[in-house]
Each structure stands twice: as structure tokens, then as C-alpha cells.
Amino acid sequence: MGAPIPEGLIPPECPPELEYLMSWFEELNAQRQGGMAGPQAIPYSEIQAWAFTTQRSLSRFETRLLVALDALLRGTLHKIKENEREST
């Protein structure tokens, strides 16, 4: 198992009003492609295909938030990986 998550990287609780978006993000994240440098970004085309397949209609705000969550997750995973390298 890896090093513990540094305190500054522990996410805050999700507001109840946005829990549905976290659920959507988890669905998208489960289908994400990986690479040697870590998880790849979820492209807009994948979000569009997921929305069509699941019959969900996303607003511009919701799409932007899913993209922002993706960037935040990838950035956090990168920082965790860096911290693990520094601690070895």
C-alpha cells in the first residue's frame, strides 16, 4: 500500500446538492483509460457518449464541473505519486 494521503490533499465533504454529480463522475471515472503517466483525462467526447448512453442531459455547468473534477483527481493522484517518490 502507498504512503498516507497528505492532509492538504484530503478532499472536503461533498455538498448534498452535488452528490448526483459525484455519482456521475464515479461512473465516468470507472471507464477511464490509463497510461504510463497515470490516468488519462476524460475527453468531452467520452462525456457526450456517456450522457447519450445513460440518457442524461447535462447542462454546461455540469459538464464543466465534471471536467474540473477530472483535472482535480488527476492532479491529486500526481501529487500523491510525487510524495510517495520523495518518501522512498
C-alpha distance (Angstrom), angle and dihedral (degrees) to the residues before:
residue distance angle dihedral
M1 . . .
G2 3.80 . .
A3 3.75 130.5 .
P4 3.80 118.0 -69.5
I5 3.78 117.1 -88.2
P6 3.80 109.7 -95.1
E7 3.79 113.3 -113.9
G8 3.80 93.5 -115.2
L9 3.82 90.7 58.4
I10 3.81 98.0 53.0
P11 3.81 106.7 110.6
P12 3.79 122.7 -127.9
E13 3.79 121.2 -113.5
C14 3.79 115.0 -78.7
P15 3.83 114.4 -112.3
P16 3.82 110.6 -114.1
E17 3.82 90.1 -121.2
L18 3.82 90.1 63.4
E19 3.80 100.1 41.5
Y20 3.81 90.8 102.6
L21 3.82 89.1 59.0
M22 3.79 91.3 51.0
S23 3.80 88.2 51.8
W24 3.80 90.2 50.8
F25 3.79 90.4 48.2
E26 3.80 90.9 51.2
E27 3.81 89.5 53.7
L28 3.81 91.2 50.6
N29 3.79 93.2 42.9
A30 3.80 91.2 54.3
Q31 3.82 89.2 60.9
R32 3.81 96.1 45.5
Q33 3.81 122.5 129.3
G34 3.79 118.5 -122.0
G35 3.77 130.8 -145.2
M36 3.77 140.0 -174.5
A37 3.81 90.6 -90.9
G38 3.81 92.1 49.3
P39 3.78 134.1 -90.2
Q40 3.77 116.7 -7.0
A41 3.79 122.0 -127.6
I42 3.79 116.7 -91.1
P43 3.82 103.1 -114.3
Y44 3.80 122.7 -137.5
S45 3.79 88.4 -114.3
E46 3.81 90.0 60.7
I47 3.81 91.4 48.9
Q48 3.80 89.1 49.8
A49 3.82 92.5 48.9
W50 3.82 91.2 46.9
A51 3.82 91.8 49.4
F52 3.82 91.0 49.4
T53 3.80 93.6 46.7
T54 3.81 94.0 47.0
Q55 3.82 92.3 40.7
R56 3.78 93.5 -123.2
S57 3.77 123.6 147.4
L58 3.78 111.0 -146.4
S59 3.77 124.8 -159.3
R60 3.79 120.6 -137.9
F61 3.83 88.5 -105.5
E62 3.81 92.4 52.7
T63 3.80 92.0 48.6
R64 3.80 91.6 49.3
L65 3.79 90.6 48.4
L66 3.81 92.5 51.4
V67 3.82 89.6 50.7
A68 3.82 90.4 48.0
L69 3.82 91.5 49.3
D70 3.79 88.9 50.8
A71 3.81 92.0 52.0
L72 3.80 91.1 45.8
L73 3.80 92.7 51.1
R74 3.80 93.6 47.5
G75 3.80 91.3 47.0
T76 3.80 91.8 49.2
L77 3.80 92.5 48.5
H78 3.81 88.9 50.1
K79 3.83 91.1 52.4
I80 3.80 91.5 47.9
K81 3.81 90.1 51.1
E82 3.83 90.4 49.7
N83 3.82 91.1 49.8
E84 3.81 90.8 50.0
R85 3.82 90.1 51.9
E86 3.80 91.7 49.0
S87 3.81 92.6 49.8
T88 3.82 93.6 53.9
